[in-house]
């Protein structure tokens, strides 16, 4: 009964608030939506649809027109309050204005529309996904593509109630946000399906899907939870259903509010639909993020599926129940959901060491955040293109890391109390970052907002300098700047000049924890540019690694940490390694610091630390050109990883931990990339032993064996794997085999992967993935292919995917000529307000060249002095 009462209250129109008055909008002020009643009739063969829509609006002040968002829609009839109305469509502003020639007085009015549109090839608006034997129609509206499906007030603060009806083929399943209310036959093999009204929600959360699908369902906490898959896949949906059923009560309890809808569907779209989308009551996933087959899927796949579902379900509160007022605060949706997903995953699966793994996400965010063009978490968004560009690692991963730091500073109980108060106050409405900070401040009883604003309103990464003296250590703060960036800013300026210039602009008030490397109590401090702190030689600064900053030690303060490195905790081992590598590559510290710590890491160290090292050492290999230097590096890196591989072995054994299973796969993939002779031979031996019957491979060995065989493939082996991919009936297996092929090192064979990516041979929507996979080892080859075949490659990508695909293909290069080609391509083909990823790619290419030219010789020199010791 409580849920029914809450839902009934949510269906009522909310009063006009001060927040609404201050919220950015691209639509004329003064008209607010109350409800939409929509009947949609798709034609899946012609890829067109028609719509009949009734919109109830509240006019706040008199106007002569109603302006909505609409894109690529054709209007057949329009009425306002029963009177004929004209439709003036503006493609530039993506709007349609409706007018009768008379003023509309303040009050309630009804707009009635008949229109038609096209079903898209790409995951934008209303689109189709084709697969062997079928076609699914579905929607994806974030951030601003609901306007391709219906005329709508397509802004997050314009919340309203949606009632959807759909005319679809008999025998197919139609899915929307709410449960089906009725279904009536229409004749001609069609039926009309009506859904219950939604709560008040933002337009981008509306969902409709139809296809040859079936449900696997269970009830938990009064909610029908289902996984919706194409027919025949329900056996592979069990793990996703178990995950959702486990998470829902946990989230209900943590957030202090029960999920308010009567059902929750996890909808698996065939192929790759550019990620997942948290539509309220009907979350859309790429099938790889829902489908789990124990015969094919590895331990890593199990963790990925869990985390993705946990992330999307966290949105049901943060994003759906309470929505950011405007796209400036997108991080309130995405960073918050990422943080909550890690918390939930760690709660139910501590064996996966999710909090340690999250340090890798923080490291990735800091690498991006320290380069030119970095933006703050809370960023000004003025256009749809800018909103699309906001979905990046700063929003997701920096957002998550900053929240985790703030939770630790507030205290977990106070943080949860603040989150609960925030959600309760703004339920079914909109909010800003400041709304969250006010609730947290009140619950914590201290000014958390001061720290929060410094880390969310400013770009960049603080750098804490640890300087030793006779009295101990002194901690000071500046902004981390990459050495290559400093040179690019002003070749004649000294680093001190730039630091002095930067000091007038950015400062972070940051909680900081100190702990002796030998063990002992943690001491807490508060640092900023103007507030240096002190400590003792031998202190680990940022103990526990929850702070969002890098730490650079001078020689005397670093030495005791290196001596004790094998005995300190896993989080601090990982943090010291990550900071050591990043600062060494940025020219802020000797790269020898990282290399010494690598040599000191014991084989018994935490599996997550070794996984990070395996990925890092394999990643460094990518900076080397073929030749003796690379061979020497590979021999050293393989020797570093050998003790960890000896510990876990090539095969699973009884009683091993989940972390060790994940470590084995990561190690073997890394050693395969490093062309380790033992691993390469073993991968080839096991592949040959299958005699083209891959069921002989266990799920745990399948990926590293196939990737290893593909990476070193000769033409005969390449064609054997390709034939297996062609013949695979399971879509997951088929996708995986083609992606494995893309690891091939032989350039002529890599060309064949690129060529097949734009043919019917490639699985649904897989072309962009295959091109990017090839680009990892063959950036120039993939770049040329991309320029020659861009429309075919990106045909199924959404708007964001199209604007980011080309720079992401290019970013692995270290060639300045390619950077110039990218700049010219972007100037001609990508709007200025959609070039955020271009700037990131250009910065990465410069950084890659700098690492190859200036850092690798330092690595080579250290290896030459220490290899074999």
RAUR-V64093 format. One record per helix or strand of 3 or more residues. SS is the DSSP state (H for helix, E for strand). FROM is the first residue (numbers start at 1). TO is the last residue. Records with the same first field share a line. If there is no record, write none. Layout:
# RAUR-V64093
SS = FROM-TO, FROM-TO
This chain:
# RAUR-V64093
H = 2-11, 18-22, 146-148, 203-205, 234-255, 287-289, 299-314, 327-348, 350-352, 354-369, 384-389, 393-410, 412-426, 433-444, 448-456, 483-489, 495-503, 555-563, 565-567, 570-585, 591-600, 607-621, 628-648, 658-673, 677-690, 694-696, 699-711, 715-727, 731-741, 747-757, 767-777, 779-793, 799-810, 816-829, 832-834, 836-866
E = 31-43, 48-59, 66-69, 74-80, 86-90, 95-99, 107-118, 125-131, 134-140, 160-169, 173-176, 180-187, 190-195, 208-211, 213-220, 223-230, 263-269, 282-286, 322-324, 429-431, 462-469, 472-479, 510-516, 523-528, 533-535, 539-541, 549-553
